[in-house]
Amino acid sequence: MSNAFTTDFLHPSPESQAAFRNRMSEAIAILLRDFASAGRPYSGAQPGELAQAFRQRPICPEQGVDMQELLDFVGTGILKHSAVVHHPACMAHLHCPPLQASVVAETLLSAANPSMDSWDQSMSATMVEQEVIKWLFGLFGYAGGEGDGVFTSGGTQSNFMGLLLARDHYCFERWGWNVQQQGLPPQSDRLRVLCSEAAHFTVRQSAAILGLGQQSVVAIPTDSHGQMRCDLLESAITRLKQDGLLPFALVATAGTTDFGSIDPLPELGDAARRHGLWLHTDAAYGGALALSDRHAGLLQGIALSDSITVDFHKLFYQPISCGAFLLRNRQHYRYLRLHADYLNPIEDDLAGVPNLVGKSIQTTRRFDALKLYMSLQHIGHERFAAMIDHTMQLAEETAELIKRTEELELAAEPTINAVVFRYVPSTGEGRADELNQRIRDRLLDGGIAVVARTKAGGKAFLKFTLLNPLATVRDTGDILRQIIRIGKELEQQIVTEQNARKGAST
């Protein structure tokens, strides 16, 4: 029986299902028209221009608007002015085009809307997530069946969980102190976390949120390949202990944001065991290399980690957000677990009811595992590996192009698929940093390419993050030629401006 809200929700009535079918068809048409068919990686619209367009439209009108009219506005006003992640020239960040299987899964999980905190809100979804976690354990070489894991929003949350459990485990083992119940111990200002100087900023962020302060993070210098120097790690640990400080965690990076560098995992695993440190490996970027027979060796030693971060909205090609936190010893979740009578009572634990809230810092949580599950099922291991191998080959070929081009300078050989380089002005280094920044802005404002900017050795560089399996060396070569063209135009413009100023002063 229908009522006033029948077509606002998806349910068994014919009216509801017909409305949903029509709306989804309309949404697909808009998506194909205004996003999938985009010929440029970005429209070039400026922030002020977009803000003005949205200010003119009431957020919550007194009477709702027709869905077709709304979708048309979303298409022309939002989708047309988004970063087109599938375009070969959209290569600024670790921001991937999502697989079609994962987009279909996103629709299904959003419509079903399970909440992953308790069994009675998720049922089959809980079982799927647990099976995917078991598969991940095999992928990263965790053996023995003692571990566990949980899906997260991404690397930030997973890195935070790693340091949270590392801190609480250390405090309990050393002082019998329960941080969850008692708060930070008096000695907490002496706790120290070690990581490379190229580690993700969320290591410092996590330390700050955990009450240890950014001063607790000790950055170890890297070598010419961007890897943590183990000799300096050893001397840093010795020095900390001599100063009465308490190193408790070591964070390894398997894929730095700028260069994709992978720390020497076997050596860091040995160091962690010798010094009694919790080893957390941030494999948010590089974790997908485990799928590649050709490149999985780059992750040798990752199974020595006490915990691992892996992101699926990077090289696993999933929609944002989608990540996981893996824990070698499931007993360490006790530092996190709480019970609520309405949600996950102790009786459920005794009865073996699989409530997942005790493994997460989130309560309500999406069924993101379905996206990865459907992608793995549909694509298969072989094709997944081929996609990753393609992007790494593309990075190597692009780096070779740069090395052969007089106007460009390669910062370092790519480890995964990030290529860092700069335009070298013919007029010398004087305004090189400014010039590279202006090149990047000109590419973005013109809708030519979306590339990243970073710094290395105190100098400004550009960066291609080549996650897209649809991109080819022809695409990267075209953008490099555009960079050289713009660079020369800007150099000429600078010379003209300087001459004009000289003329005005004489």
C-alpha positions as CSV (number, residue, x, y, z in Angstrom):
1,M,0.0,0.0,0.0
2,S,1.4,3.3,-1.0
3,N,1.6,6.5,1.0
4,A,3.0,10.0,0.6
5,F,6.6,8.8,0.8
6,T,6.4,5.7,-1.4
7,T,8.6,7.0,-4.2
8,D,11.2,8.5,-1.8
9,F,12.6,5.1,-0.8
10,L,13.5,1.8,-2.5
11,H,11.1,-0.9,-1.3
12,P,8.8,-3.6,-2.7
13,S,6.0,-1.4,-4.1
14,P,5.8,-1.2,-7.9
15,E,5.7,2.6,-7.7
16,S,8.9,2.7,-5.7
17,Q,10.8,0.4,-8.0
18,A,9.7,2.1,-11.1
19,A,10.8,5.5,-9.8
20,F,14.1,4.1,-8.7
21,R,14.7,2.5,-12.1
22,N,13.9,5.8,-13.9
23,R,16.1,7.8,-11.6
24,M,19.1,5.5,-11.9
25,S,18.7,5.6,-15.7
26,E,18.6,9.4,-15.7
27,A,21.7,9.5,-13.4
28,I,23.6,7.2,-15.7
29,A,22.8,9.4,-18.7
30,I,24.0,12.5,-16.8
31,L,27.2,10.7,-15.7
32,L,28.0,9.6,-19.2
33,R,27.1,13.0,-20.7
34,D,28.9,15.3,-18.2
35,F,31.7,13.2,-16.8
36,A,32.6,10.1,-18.7
37,S,32.7,11.9,-22.0
38,A,34.9,14.8,-20.8
39,G,37.6,15.7,-23.2
40,R,39.9,17.4,-20.7
41,P,41.1,16.5,-17.2
42,Y,39.5,19.6,-15.7
43,S,37.3,22.4,-17.0
44,G,39.6,25.1,-15.8
45,A,36.9,26.8,-13.7
46,Q,38.2,28.9,-10.8
47,P,37.1,28.6,-7.2
48,G,35.3,31.9,-7.0
49,E,33.4,31.1,-10.2
50,L,32.2,27.8,-8.8
51,A,31.3,29.3,-5.4
52,Q,29.2,32.0,-7.0
53,A,27.2,29.4,-8.9
54,F,26.4,27.4,-5.8
55,R,25.5,30.5,-3.8
56,Q,22.7,31.2,-6.2
57,R,20.9,28.0,-5.5
58,P,19.1,27.3,-2.2
59,I,20.6,24.3,-0.3
60,C,17.2,23.3,1.0
61,P,14.3,24.7,-0.9
62,E,10.9,24.8,0.7
63,Q,9.5,22.5,-2.0
64,G,11.7,19.8,-3.5
65,V,12.8,20.1,-7.2
66,D,12.2,17.6,-9.9
67,M,14.8,14.9,-10.0
68,Q,15.6,15.4,-13.7
69,E,16.2,19.1,-13.2
70,L,18.3,18.3,-10.2
71,L,20.4,15.8,-12.0
72,D,20.9,18.2,-14.9
73,F,22.3,20.8,-12.5
74,V,24.5,18.3,-10.8
75,G,25.8,17.2,-14.2
76,T,26.5,20.7,-15.6
77,G,27.3,22.4,-12.2
78,I,29.3,19.7,-10.4
79,L,30.4,16.8,-12.6
80,K,31.6,19.0,-15.4
81,H,33.9,20.9,-13.0
82,S,35.4,17.8,-11.2
83,A,38.8,16.2,-11.7
84,V,38.3,13.7,-14.4
85,V,40.1,10.8,-12.8
86,H,40.0,8.5,-15.8
87,H,41.5,11.1,-18.1
88,P,45.2,10.3,-18.9
89,A,46.2,13.9,-18.1
90,C,44.8,13.8,-14.6
91,M,47.9,12.6,-12.7
92,A,48.5,14.9,-9.8
93,H,47.8,12.7,-6.8
94,L,47.3,9.1,-5.5
95,H,43.8,9.4,-6.9
96,C,42.7,6.6,-9.1
97,P,40.0,5.9,-11.7
98,P,37.6,3.4,-10.1
99,L,36.9,0.1,-11.7
100,Q,33.4,-0.3,-13.1
101,A,32.8,-3.3,-10.8
102,S,33.6,-1.2,-7.8
103,V,31.2,1.6,-9.0
104,V,28.4,-1.0,-9.3
105,A,29.3,-2.3,-5.9
106,E,29.1,1.3,-4.5
107,T,25.5,1.5,-5.8
108,L,24.5,-1.8,-4.3
109,L,26.1,-1.2,-0.9
110,S,24.6,2.3,-0.7
111,A,21.1,1.0,-1.4
112,A,21.3,-1.9,1.0
113,N,23.1,0.4,3.6
114,P,24.4,-2.2,6.1
115,S,26.3,-0.9,9.1
116,M,29.4,-2.9,9.8
117,D,29.5,-2.3,13.6
118,S,27.2,-5.1,14.6
119,W,26.1,-8.4,13.2
120,D,22.4,-7.6,13.3
121,Q,23.0,-4.6,11.1
122,S,25.1,-6.3,8.5
123,M,24.8,-10.1,8.5
124,S,26.2,-11.4,5.2
125,A,28.3,-8.2,4.8
126,T,30.2,-9.1,8.0
127,M,31.1,-12.5,6.6
128,V,32.3,-11.0,3.3
129,E,34.5,-8.5,5.0
130,Q,36.1,-11.2,7.2
131,E,36.8,-13.4,4.2
132,V,38.4,-10.5,2.3
133,I,40.6,-9.7,5.4
134,K,41.7,-13.4,5.5
135,W,42.6,-13.1,1.8
136,L,44.7,-10.0,2.5
137,F,46.5,-11.9,5.2
138,G,47.6,-14.5,2.7
139,L,48.5,-11.7,0.2
140,F,50.9,-10.1,2.7
141,G,52.4,-13.3,4.1
142,Y,50.8,-13.3,7.5
143,A,50.7,-16.9,8.6
144,G,49.4,-18.9,11.6
145,G,45.8,-17.6,11.7
146,E,46.5,-15.4,14.8
147,G,45.8,-12.1,13.1
148,D,42.8,-10.0,12.3
149,G,41.9,-6.9,10.5
150,V,39.2,-4.4,9.6
151,F,38.3,-2.1,6.8
152,T,39.0,1.6,7.3
153,S,38.4,4.9,5.6
154,G,42.1,4.9,4.4
155,G,45.7,5.4,5.4
156,T,45.1,8.1,7.9
157,Q,42.8,6.0,10.0
158,S,44.9,2.9,9.6
159,N,48.2,4.6,10.6
160,F,46.4,6.1,13.6
161,M,45.2,2.7,14.7
162,G,48.7,1.2,14.3
163,L,50.2,3.8,16.6
164,L,47.3,3.7,19.0
165,L,47.7,0.0,19.6
166,A,51.5,0.3,19.7
167,R,51.3,2.9,22.4
168,D,48.8,1.1,24.5
169,H,50.6,-2.3,24.2
170,Y,53.9,-0.7,25.3
171,C,52.3,1.0,28.3
172,F,50.6,-2.2,29.4
173,E,53.7,-4.4,28.9
174,R,56.2,-2.1,30.5
175,W,54.2,-0.5,33.3
176,G,51.0,-2.6,33.5
177,W,49.2,0.6,32.6
178,N,45.8,0.5,30.9
179,V,45.7,3.7,28.8
180,Q,42.1,3.1,27.8
181,Q,41.0,3.3,31.4
182,Q,43.6,5.4,33.0
183,G,44.7,7.8,30.3
184,L,48.3,8.6,29.5
185,P,50.9,7.4,32.1
186,P,53.2,10.0,33.8
187,Q,56.1,8.8,31.6
188,S,54.3,9.5,28.3
189,D,56.4,12.5,27.5
190,R,59.3,10.2,27.1
191,L,57.7,8.0,24.5
192,R,59.2,8.1,21.0
193,V,58.1,7.0,17.5
194,L,60.8,6.5,14.8
195,C,60.1,6.9,11.0
196,S,61.9,8.1,7.9
197,E,62.0,11.8,7.1
198,A,59.9,10.9,4.0
199,A,57.1,9.2,6.1
200,H,53.6,10.3,5.6
201,F,52.5,13.4,7.6
202,T,49.9,11.3,9.4
203,V,52.6,9.8,11.6
204,R,53.1,13.2,13.2
205,Q,49.4,13.8,13.1
206,S,48.6,10.6,14.9
207,A,51.2,11.3,17.5
208,A,49.6,14.6,18.2
209,I,46.1,13.2,18.4
210,L,47.3,10.4,20.7
211,G,48.6,13.0,23.2
212,L,52.3,12.3,22.6
213,G,52.9,15.5,20.6
214,Q,54.7,15.9,17.3
215,Q,57.9,16.2,19.3
216,S,57.6,12.4,20.0
217,V,58.3,11.6,16.3
218,V,62.0,11.1,15.5
219,A,62.7,11.4,11.7
220,I,65.5,9.3,10.4
221,P,67.3,10.6,7.3
222,T,66.9,8.8,4.0
223,D,69.5,7.7,1.4
224,S,69.7,8.7,-2.2
225,H,66.8,6.3,-3.0
226,G,64.5,7.8,-0.4
227,Q,64.8,4.8,1.9
228,M,65.3,5.1,5.7
229,R,69.0,4.7,6.6
230,C,69.3,1.7,8.9
231,D,72.7,2.8,10.2
232,L,71.3,6.1,11.4
233,L,68.2,4.3,12.8
234,E,70.5,2.2,15.1
235,S,72.4,5.3,16.3
236,A,69.2,7.2,16.9
237,I,67.7,4.3,19.0
238,T,71.0,4.2,21.0
239,R,71.0,7.9,21.6
240,L,67.3,8.0,22.6
241,K,67.9,5.3,25.2
242,Q,71.0,7.0,26.5
243,D,68.9,10.2,27.0
244,G,66.4,8.3,29.0
245,L,63.7,8.4,26.3
246,L,61.5,5.4,25.3
247,P,61.3,4.4,21.7
248,F,58.3,2.1,21.3
249,A,57.3,2.1,17.7
250,L,59.0,2.1,14.3
251,V,57.0,3.1,11.2
252,A,58.2,1.7,7.9
253,T,57.0,3.2,4.6
254,A,56.2,1.0,1.6
255,G,55.7,3.8,-1.0
256,T,56.4,7.4,0.0
257,T,54.0,9.9,-1.4
258,D,56.5,11.8,-3.7
259,F,58.9,9.1,-4.9
260,G,57.2,5.8,-4.0
261,S,60.3,4.8,-2.1
262,I,60.1,1.6,0.0
263,D,62.1,1.3,3.2
264,P,64.3,-1.8,3.7
265,L,61.6,-3.9,5.3
266,P,63.6,-6.9,6.3
267,E,66.3,-4.8,8.0
268,L,63.7,-2.8,9.8
269,G,61.9,-5.9,10.9
270,D,65.1,-7.2,12.4
271,A,65.8,-3.9,14.1
272,A,62.3,-3.8,15.6
273,R,62.7,-7.3,17.1
274,R,66.1,-6.6,18.5
275,H,65.0,-3.4,20.2
276,G,61.5,-4.5,21.2
277,L,59.7,-2.0,18.9
278,W,56.3,-2.3,17.4
279,L,56.8,-2.3,13.6
280,H,53.9,-0.6,11.7
281,T,54.3,-0.6,7.9
282,D,52.4,2.1,6.0
283,A,51.8,0.4,2.6
284,A,48.9,2.6,1.7
285,Y,50.6,3.3,-1.7
286,G,52.8,0.3,-2.3
287,G,50.6,-2.5,-0.9
288,A,49.1,-3.4,-4.2
289,L,52.5,-4.5,-5.5
290,A,51.8,-7.7,-3.7
291,L,49.4,-8.6,-6.6
292,S,52.3,-8.4,-9.1
293,D,54.5,-11.4,-9.7
294,R,57.0,-9.0,-11.3
295,H,57.2,-6.5,-8.4
296,A,56.0,-8.2,-5.3
297,G,59.6,-8.6,-4.2
298,L,59.7,-4.9,-3.4
299,L,57.6,-5.8,-0.4
300,Q,59.8,-8.5,0.9
301,G,59.8,-8.5,4.7
302,I,56.4,-6.8,5.1
303,A,55.2,-9.9,7.0
304,L,57.5,-8.9,9.8
305,S,55.2,-6.0,10.6
306,D,53.0,-6.0,13.7
307,S,50.5,-4.0,11.8
308,I,50.0,-2.9,8.2
309,T,48.2,-0.1,6.4
310,V,46.8,-0.7,3.0
311,D,44.7,1.5,0.8
312,F,42.4,0.3,-1.9
313,H,41.5,3.7,-3.4
314,K,45.0,3.9,-4.9
315,L,46.4,1.0,-6.9
316,F,43.5,-1.3,-6.2
317,Y,41.3,1.1,-8.2
318,Q,38.4,1.5,-5.7
319,P,36.2,4.6,-5.1
320,I,37.1,6.7,-2.1
321,S,37.1,5.8,0.7
322,C,38.4,2.2,1.1
323,G,41.3,0.9,3.1
324,A,42.2,-1.7,5.7
325,F,44.2,-2.1,8.9
326,L,45.8,-5.5,9.4
327,L,47.0,-6.7,12.8
328,R,49.4,-9.7,13.2
329,N,48.1,-10.6,16.7
330,R,44.3,-10.2,17.2
331,Q,44.8,-10.2,20.9
332,H,46.1,-6.6,20.7
333,Y,42.5,-5.5,19.8
334,R,41.8,-5.7,23.6
335,Y,43.3,-2.3,24.0
336,L,40.6,-0.9,21.8
337,R,37.5,-3.0,22.6
338,L,34.5,-1.7,24.5
339,H,31.1,-3.1,25.0
340,A,27.7,-1.4,24.7
341,D,24.6,-3.3,25.9
342,Y,22.6,-2.1,22.9
343,L,25.2,-2.9,20.3
344,N,27.8,-5.6,21.2
345,P,27.1,-7.0,24.7
346,I,29.6,-9.3,26.3
347,E,27.0,-12.1,25.9
348,D,27.5,-11.8,22.1
349,D,31.2,-12.4,22.5
350,L,30.6,-15.6,24.5
351,A,28.1,-16.8,21.9
352,G,30.5,-16.1,19.0
353,V,28.4,-13.4,17.4
354,P,30.7,-11.5,15.0
355,N,30.3,-7.9,15.9
356,L,33.1,-6.0,14.2
357,V,32.8,-2.7,16.2
358,G,35.5,-4.0,18.7
359,K,38.1,-3.8,16.0
360,S,37.5,-0.3,14.8
361,I,37.6,3.3,16.0
362,Q,34.5,3.8,14.0
363,T,31.0,2.7,15.1
364,T,28.8,3.1,12.0
365,R,30.9,1.9,9.1
366,R,30.2,1.3,5.4
367,F,30.4,-2.1,3.7
368,D,33.4,-1.0,1.6
369,A,34.6,-4.6,1.4
370,L,32.0,-5.3,-1.2
371,K,33.8,-2.9,-3.6
372,L,37.1,-4.8,-3.4
373,Y,35.3,-8.2,-3.3
374,M,33.4,-7.5,-6.5
375,S,36.5,-6.1,-8.2
376,L,38.7,-9.0,-7.3
377,Q,36.0,-11.4,-8.4
378,H,35.4,-9.7,-11.7
379,I,38.9,-8.6,-12.7
380,G,40.9,-11.5,-11.3
381,H,44.5,-11.7,-10.1
382,E,46.1,-11.8,-13.6
383,R,44.4,-8.7,-14.9
384,F,44.9,-6.8,-11.7
385,A,48.6,-7.5,-11.8
386,A,48.8,-6.5,-15.5
387,M,47.3,-3.1,-14.6
388,I,49.8,-2.4,-12.0
389,D,52.7,-3.6,-14.2
390,H,51.5,-1.3,-17.0
391,T,51.7,1.8,-14.8
392,M,55.1,0.9,-13.5
393,Q,56.4,0.4,-17.0
394,L,54.8,3.7,-18.0
395,A,56.7,5.5,-15.2
396,E,60.0,3.9,-16.4
397,E,59.3,5.0,-20.0
398,T,58.3,8.5,-19.0
399,A,61.4,8.9,-16.9
400,E,63.5,7.9,-19.9
401,L,61.8,10.6,-22.0
402,I,62.6,13.1,-19.3
403,K,66.3,12.1,-19.2
404,R,66.6,12.5,-22.9
405,T,65.0,16.0,-22.9
406,E,67.4,18.9,-22.4
407,E,64.8,21.2,-20.9
408,L,63.8,18.7,-18.2
409,E,65.5,17.3,-15.1
410,L,64.5,14.0,-13.4
411,A,64.7,14.1,-9.6
412,A,65.1,10.3,-9.2
413,E,64.4,7.0,-10.8
414,P,60.8,6.0,-10.1
415,T,60.3,3.1,-7.6
416,I,56.6,2.6,-8.2
417,N,54.8,4.9,-10.6
418,A,55.5,8.4,-9.4
419,V,57.8,10.5,-11.6
420,V,59.3,13.7,-10.1
421,F,60.9,16.2,-12.5
422,R,61.3,19.9,-13.2
423,Y,61.5,22.3,-16.1
424,V,65.0,23.7,-16.4
425,P,64.9,27.3,-17.6
426,S,67.5,28.4,-20.2
427,T,68.0,31.6,-18.2
428,G,69.4,29.7,-15.2
429,E,68.2,28.7,-11.7
430,G,67.3,32.2,-10.6
431,R,63.5,31.9,-11.1
432,A,63.2,28.1,-11.7
433,D,61.0,27.5,-8.7
434,E,58.6,30.2,-9.6
435,L,58.6,29.1,-13.2
436,N,57.7,25.5,-12.4
437,Q,54.9,26.6,-10.1
438,R,53.5,28.9,-12.9
439,I,53.7,26.0,-15.4
440,R,51.7,23.8,-13.1
441,D,49.1,26.6,-12.7
442,R,48.9,27.2,-16.4
443,L,48.3,23.5,-17.1
444,L,45.5,23.4,-14.5
445,D,43.8,26.7,-15.4
446,G,43.8,25.8,-19.1
447,G,42.4,22.3,-18.4
448,I,45.4,20.8,-20.2
449,A,46.7,18.6,-17.4
450,V,46.3,18.1,-13.6
451,V,49.8,17.5,-12.3
452,A,51.3,17.8,-8.8
453,R,53.9,20.0,-7.3
454,T,56.4,19.1,-4.6
455,K,59.8,20.0,-3.3
456,A,63.1,18.0,-3.2
457,G,66.4,19.3,-2.0
458,G,64.7,22.7,-1.4
459,K,63.8,23.0,-5.1
460,A,60.3,23.1,-6.7
461,F,59.4,20.1,-8.8
462,L,56.5,18.8,-10.8
463,K,55.1,15.3,-10.4
464,F,53.2,12.7,-12.5
465,T,51.4,10.1,-10.3
466,L,50.8,7.5,-13.0
467,L,48.1,5.3,-11.4
468,N,45.9,5.2,-14.5
469,P,46.1,2.0,-16.6
470,L,44.5,3.9,-19.4
471,A,47.4,6.3,-19.8
472,T,50.2,5.6,-22.3
473,V,53.7,7.1,-22.9
474,R,52.2,9.0,-25.7
475,D,50.0,10.8,-23.2
476,T,52.8,11.6,-20.8
477,G,55.0,12.7,-23.8
478,D,52.3,15.1,-25.0
479,I,52.1,16.7,-21.5
480,L,55.9,17.0,-21.3
481,R,55.9,18.9,-24.6
482,Q,53.2,21.2,-23.3
483,I,55.3,21.8,-20.2
484,I,58.3,22.8,-22.3
485,R,56.1,25.0,-24.5
486,I,54.6,26.8,-21.6
487,G,58.0,27.1,-19.9
488,K,59.5,28.8,-22.9
489,E,56.6,31.1,-23.2
490,L,56.8,32.1,-19.6
491,E,60.6,32.6,-19.9
492,Q,60.0,35.0,-22.8
493,Q,57.3,36.8,-20.9
494,I,59.7,37.3,-17.9
495,V,62.4,38.7,-20.2
496,T,59.9,41.0,-21.8
497,E,58.7,42.3,-18.4
498,Q,62.3,42.8,-17.3
499,N,63.1,44.8,-20.4
500,A,60.0,46.9,-19.9
501,R,61.0,47.7,-16.4
502,K,64.5,48.6,-17.5
503,G,63.1,50.9,-20.2
504,A,60.8,52.6,-17.7
505,S,63.6,53.3,-15.3
506,T,65.9,55.0,-17.9
